[in-house]
Amino acid sequence: MPVPVPAAVRFRAACPECRGRFELAAGALRLAIGASRRTTFYTFTCPQCAAPVRKPAGERIIELLTGGGVRTLRLHATP
C-alpha cells in the first residue's frame, strides 16, 4: 500500500531552454525507471516557456521523487 504524501510537496527545477527556475508540484513531474542510467530520467513541461524537459535521474533523485509522490513508470526491455 502506498504511503500518503502531503499535498504541499514541491520540487525545485530549472529549464535548460529558457533558464527559468521554479518549483513544481509532484503531479507536474513524471519519473521513468529503466534498466540503465540512460533510460532512467524524469520529465516535466517548463511552466515559463512550455518546453518539454528531460533530465537524468540518479538514485538520490529517484528516492526524492518517489518519496514525494511523483508518478513512476518502470520501463522493461523487450526481448
Buried (B, 14 or more C-beta within 10 A) or exposed (E): EEEEEEEEBEBEBEBEEEEBEBEBBBEBBBBBBBEEEEEBBBBBBBEEEEEEBEEEBEEEBBEBBBEBBBEBEEEEEEE
